[in-house]
Amino acid sequence: MRVSVIGAGLGGLCLAQGLRGAGIDVDVYERDPAITARFQGYRLVLDPVGFEALRGCLPQRWHPLLDAVVSDAYVERLALDAQLNKIGELGPARSGIVVDRQVLRHLLLTGLTVHTGAALTGYDVLDDGRVEARFAQCDPATADLLVGADGVGSAVRRVLTPQTNPRDTGVRFVIGRTPMTEQFADLSRAYGGKIVGGGVSLLLGAMRFPIPPKEAAEKLAPEVTLPDIQDYVRWAMILPSNGFLGTSTAQEAALSRMKGWHPDLRALIEQADPDNSTLLSIGVVEPGERWASGPVTLLGDAIHATSPTGGNGANTALRDADLLSRCLIEAAEGHQDLLAAVDSYERQMFEYGGEAVRHSLAALPAFVPNPERPEPA
C-alpha cells in the first residue's frame, strides 16, 4: 500500500508517522517552499483523547521525549477586567496537556519523506483505482490513497466535495507570544480565562517546558532535532464581530485597544516577539453530505475546521490521524479492503468531526466581546 498525504500540518504528519511505523509507504507533500517557511509555533492544549491519539502514532521510543516536552495545565477559567480583578467565571476549571506546536511538528517530521514546494493542482482516479496527484512544480505522484490534510483552504476538498466551503464567522483576532519572565509568571490567575475591556477580550496561556526541547532531544532521542525554544506566554486578543484590524502589526492592533489596562498586560504585548505575532480571522469548515467513498479522503481542518475557542481543533485532527492509521493498517494486514477501511474512517470522522465544529461555534460567543451582553458575575 502507498499513501500520499497532502499537507504537512500536525494531522497529516501524525498520520504519516502511524503508517510509517506499520511499514506502509507514505509520502507527504507540502505547498510551502520549506518546512520553516512560516511560523507555526503557538501552544496547544491536548485532551486525553488527542494526546493518546498522538502517542499511538509515534514510535514508542519517542514517548519519553514527548513526555519531557509537554506539561500538565490546570486553569480556573476566570473572567477578569482590564485591571485583573475577577468579574466572573467561564465554567468549570479545566486541565489538559500543553504542547508547543512548533516543537511537536519537528518531532513529527523526523524520519518522514516530505516534498516541499508541492502545491496540488488536482488529481485523477485511474482505471486501476489508484490516484494520481498533480502538482504545480513537482512530478505527479501515484498512490493507493490520497489524503487531504491541507487545512481550511484544502485543494483536495475543492475537487472531492466542492460544495463544502469554509465559512467566515466574522470574528477577528490578533495572536502572539512573549518570552516568559517573572513579571509575566505573576499573571498566572489569568491563564486559561479571559480579560475583558475596551470592547475586546484577551486570552493568555503559558507554555512551560519541563526540559528545554533541544536539550531533551539530545538526551532522550539524538536522532530527533527540536528547536531551541524557551518558556513563553501565548496571547490572543479577540475583537468584536467584524472588528476592523486596521494597523500594520499584531502588537499595534492589540496595544491600540488597551489604553488604561494593567501595566503588566501592556508590557506583555510590548515585549512580544514581532516575528511570531500575527492578525487572523476565524473561519470554520462544517462537514456536509458524505461524498462517494473512494481512494481520496480528508483529515483535520480540511473537513472540520473549528473555532479556536472550542479548544478541539488539534485534538480532532490527531484523532483523525490515529483512526485513519488504524483503519489503513487493518487493510494492509488483509483484515478488510482499502475502500472499506476508508469508509469506516469517514463514517466515524464525520460524526465526531461535525460535533467538534458545533461545540466550537457554541463556545465562541462567550469569548467574543458584545457591549450589549453583560459579563458573567
Secondary structure by P-SEA (a helix, b strand, c coil): cbbbbccccaaaaaaaaaaaaaccbbbbbbccccccccccbbbbbbcaaaaaaaaaaccccaaaaaaaabbbbbbcbbbbccccccccccccbbbbbbbbaaaaaaaaaccccccccccccccccccccbbbbbccccccccccbbbcccccccaaaaaacccbbbbcccccccccccccccccccccccccbbbbcccbbbbbbbbbbcccaaaaaaccccccccccccbbbbbbbbcccccccccccaaaaaaaacccccaaaaaaaaaccccccbbbbbbbbbbccccccccccccccccbbbccccccaaaaaaaaaaaaaaaaaaaaaccccaaaaaaaaaaaaaaaaaaaaaaaaaacccccccccccccc
